[in-house]
Amino acid sequence: MTTSRELTVGMGAGGLATADMVLNIGPQHPATHGVLRLRLVVDGERIVSAEPIVGYMHRGAEKLFEVRDYRQILVLANRHDWLSAFANELGVVLGVEAMLGMEVPERATWARTLLAELNRVLNHLMFLGSYPLELGAITPIFYSFREREELQAVMEEASGGRMHYMFNQVGGLKADLPAGWLGRVDSAIQAVRRRLPDLESLIVGNEIIHARTRGAGVLAPQTIAAYGVSGPIARASGVDMDLRRDEPYLAYGELFAHGGPGRVVTRTAGDALARLEVLLKQVHVSLDLAEHCLATLGSLPQGPINVKLPKVLRVPEGHRYTQTENPLGFNGYYLVSRGDKTPWRLKLRSASFNNVSVLSEVLPGNLISDMVAILGSMFFVVGDIDK
């Protein structure tokens, strides 16, 4: 952390010259989730202005998309949010399939939905463990990683990958599900459900966490709309918005239909505590959705899990925007094709960029001591900001 001073114009009380201090938090700082830089101007202990400075992890992914075919793109597309790799792949394949007019096998649709919800739980468990760690509580991360390992084992068994699954392909999944896998997933879900109260007991009702987060970093719905904030952060401010229900894809239309297990978790306080509560409740919802997907997959007859593709896959000329409800918010791909085997343009709209941009509005007026609590509650991944 580096500091510099900038003198303000005018005189302070008693005729003394006053000075604002400029604090650079990051880009190499343990409080910033990675290489994010925050330029704070502070008056004593209070933040006057905040400027998030991004770009330290920029990989030029969108340009790299343009020189790779639609199979190779997935290798890059799942990496910007490394905690949501499977969900990242979906936006690409769903958009390409729609432009091709391709009908995906029913088993692939339900399997994708199941894997997407398991990936959502993995994402949320990471933040449920790491956020208390930033507030000084080391124990929750051990419990959250115990549950993550339970679910990662079945994800790895199916896809072969632990973080970057690369299991989606245009037309379905790359391979069929292993024999007996559905039963092992059910056992893993039940084990997580049984032990989740251990983690919850360390977070819910924790006086220190409540003292650090209640009333900190309040986001108004108007600010949410102005900055395009989405996902759990928006819903914690009372914005009842979830693409799984509002613009259904995969099997979510059935899951969020009347009588289905899907429900949208919201809070109205809009502070750091509300954001934490939404994340915790969404784990339960995703486990409910995963269980329903398991039951449906178990009742479906055996059949193909993908569509046979031509040796060279070309997408018809046109354009399409496809968005999905990623664990951290809206994830969108704007695909422009000129009929080639590579996209002419593939623009990525990631959730973390908007969720971090709003820090310039939410941090001013707060104390420096509250900065870490607010920053951590935005639940972002730096690669998802920079792309």
N, C-alpha and C positions, 0 to 999 in steps of 0.2 A: 504494500500500500504506500503510495507516494502522496506527498502533500505540497501545495504551493499556496501563496497568499495573493489576494487581489484587493487593493484598497478601494473602498467605496467612496463616492463623492459625498462630501459633507462632514459634519462634526458630530461626535456622539455626545452623551451626557457629560457635563463637566468640561466641555471643550476639548476632549480627547479625540484624536482621529480613530475612526473605527475601521475594521477590516473584516471582510468575509474570507473564510478559508475554503479552498478548493481541495476536495478529497477525491483521489482516484482509487476507487475500490476495484481492484483487478487490473489487467485481465488475469493475472496469476494470483488468485486469492481464494482461500478455502471457503469463503462465504458465497461464492458466485457460481456454483454448480459447473465450473469449467471456465473457459476463456471468454467470459463476458466482462466488459468494463463498464463501470458506473462512474460518471463524473458528477459528484455532488458538490453543491455550494452550500455551506453551512454557516449559520449565525450562532455561535456557541455550540450547543448540543442539538439545535434544531435545523432540519434540512430546509433550505430555501428553494433550491431547484435540483432536479435530477435529470441527467441525460444518459440513457443507455447507449453505449457505443458497441456496435456489433461488427462482425466481419473477420474475426481472428481465426475462424474455422472454415471460411468460405472455400468450397471445393470446385465450384463451377459445374455443379451436377447438371444443371439445365442444358449447358452446352455439350456436356458429355452424352446426354440422352440423344442428341441429334446425330451422333455417329455410331450408334449401336442399334441393333435390330430389336424387335419387340420381346424377344426372349432375353437378350442381354441386359436390357434396361432394368429388369427387376433386381439385378445384382446391385445396382446403384440406388434404385428407388426405395429400397427398404432400409437404407442406412441413415437417413437424415435424423430420424428419431429412433435411436438404437434400442429404446425400450418398447417400441411398438412396431417391430419389423414386419410382422404378418399383416397388420392393418395397413401399413404403408404400401404393400404390394397390391392390395385390393383396388385402390383407385386406378392404377394402371390397367390391370386386367379387365375390370368392369367397363372402363371406357373403351378399350379396344374391342371387347366382345360386343358392346352396343353398336359400335360403328361397323362391325362385321355382320351384325344381325344374327349373332351366334346364340344358339340355345344350349345352355350348360346343363349337364345331367343333374337330376334332383339330388342325388347323393352328394355331388360336389358342392351344391349350394348349401346344404345343411352342414356338411363337414367344414366348409369355409366359415360358416357362422359360428360353429362350435370353437374352432381354432381362434377366431377373432375375439371371442369373449374370454377365452383362457388367456390370450395375450393382453387383454384389457386388465385382467386381474393381476397379471405379472407386473404391468406398468404401475398400477395403483399401489401394490404392495411395496414397490421400491420407494415411492414417495412417502408412504405411511411409515416406513422405517427410517428413511434419511431425514425427513423433516423434523421429527423430534430430536434427532442427533444434532441438528443445527441449533436447536434450542437448549442443548446441554444434556439431553437424555440419551444415553448410549444403549440401554437395554432393548428398546423396541426393534432396532434393526436386526438383532439376532433372531427374534421371533418372526419378523417379516421375511427374512431370508430362508428360514426353515420352511415356510409355506411356499416361497418361490421355488425352492429346489424340488418340492413335491410336484408342482405343476410343470416345471421345466423338464423334468424327467420324461413325462409323457409327450410333451411337445418335441423333445429331441428324438424320442423313439419313432415318432411319425415322420418327421421331416429330415432328421439327421443333423440339424443345427440347433445351437443353444440360444443364439441371439439373432443371427441373420438366417432366417429359415429358408428363403428362396424355394418355398414349397408350392406357391401359386404358379400357374402358367395360364396363358390364354386358352380358355376352353375348360378349365377345371383345376385339378391338382396334379402334381407331377407323378404321383404314385398312389396306389390304393393304400388304405389304412391297414396296419398290421393286424394279423389274426389275434383276437382277444384284446385288442387295444381299447375298445369301448368300455370293457369291464375294468381295465386298469385306470382309465380316466375317471370312471365313476368312483373307484376306490380313492383316487387322489383327491377328488372334490369332497368326498365325505370326510377324509382326513383333515383337509383344510377347514371345512366347516366346524369340525369338532374342536379344533385347536385355535380357531380365530378369536374366541373370547379371551385367550391369553394375551393376544396383542391388543385387543380392544380395552382390556382392563388397565393397560399401561397408558392409554391415550384418553379414553372417555372419562371425564371426571377428574383428570389429573390437574391439580390446582396450579402447578407451575405452567403447564401448557396453556391452561385457560387464562392465566394472568398475562402471559406473553402474547396471546393471539386475540383475545376478545376485544373488539373495537379497534383493532390494528388494521390499517390498510383498507378502509371501507371503500368499496366500489359501487357507484350508483348505476342503475340500469341505463341511464342516458350516456354515461361514460363507456359502458360496455358496448352500446350501439355505435358510438362515435369511433371507437378504436377497433371494431370488428372482433372483440374478444368472444371466445366461444368455449364450449366444453364445460367441465366442472366449475371453472371460475365464474363463467356467466350464470350458471344455474345457482350458484351460491348467492348471487345477488337477486334472485327471484326471476331471472329470465328463463321461462319454461320453453326450452328449445333443445331438441335432440333429433338429429337427422334419421336415426333409426326408427323413430315414430313418425316424424313429420314428412320425410321423403324416403320411404322404406326402400332398402336394397337387400340383396341376399334373401334370407328367410325372415327378416325383421317385420315385414308386413303381418305375418301370422303371429309372431311372438308378441308384438305390441297391439294386436287386435283386442277387442273387448273380451275379457276373460282369460287373456294370455298372461304369461309371467312377467312381461316387460312393463316397466314403469320408469318414469323420469323423476329423479331425486332432485329436489330444489330446497333452498333455504332463502330467507329474506334479509338476513343481517348484512351480507355482503362483505364480511370481514375475514381475517385469516382463519379464525375458528370455524366459520361457516364453510369455507373452502375445504378444510380438513374433514369436517363432518360429511360433506357431500361425497368426497373421495371414499371414505370408509363405508358409507351406505351403498355406494355403487358397486363395491366388491360383492356384497350380498346379492344385488340384482343380477350381476354378471354370472354368478354361480347358479342362480335360478335359471337364467337363460341357457347356460351350458347344460344343465340337467335336462331341460326340455329338448335341446338338440340331441342329446344322447338317446333319449327315449324315442325320438322320431327316427334317428339313424338306425336304431335297433329294430324298428318295425318295417323299414324299407327293404324290398327285395334286393338281392345282389345284382349289380349292374355296373356299367362303366363309371369311372370317376373323372373322366376327361373326354374331350373331343379330339379325334386324330387331326393333326394339323399338317398342312402342306410343308414341303421342305423349305420353301421360301414364303414367309408370311408377309403379305402386303395388305395394308389397310386402305380401304377406298378413300378417295379424295373427299375432304370435308373437315369439319371441326366439331369438337364436343367438349363440354366441361362436365367432369364427374367429381362429385364430392362425397366423402364418407365421414362418419362420426368416429374419428380416431380417439384414443384414450385422452388426449390432451385438448381435443377440440376439432374444428373442421379441417379436413385435409382434402385439398382439391387439386385436380390435374386438368389443365386446359390443353387438349391435344389437337394439333393442326396437322393434317396429313395431305400430301400431294400424290398419294398412291404408291409411295415407295415402301421399301422394307424397313426404313428408318423414319421416325417422325420429322416433319419439317420444323416443328416447334412443340415442345412439351413444357409448359409452365407449371411450376409447383407452388401451391398456396399452402403453407404450413401453419399450424396453430400457434406454435411458440413465438413466432415473430410478432404477431398481434398482442399476445398475452404479455410479452416483455415490453412492447412499445408503450403500454399504458402505465408503466412505472413512472414516466415523466409526470403523470397526473396524480398518481396515488402516493408517491413518496414525499413530496413537499408538504411541510407542516408537521411531519412526524419527527420524533427524536432519532438520533443515530442508533441508539440502542434497539429501536424497533425495526430498523432497516432490514436486518437479517430475517426476522420473523415474517415481514411482509414479502421480501424477495423470495424466500423459500416457499411461501404459500402460492406463488404464481405457477408452480409445477411445470417448469419448462425444461427442455433439453437443448443445449447450446447448438448442437448440429442441426436441430430443427429450425433454429433461427437463421443460421447462415447458409445452409444448403450447399 
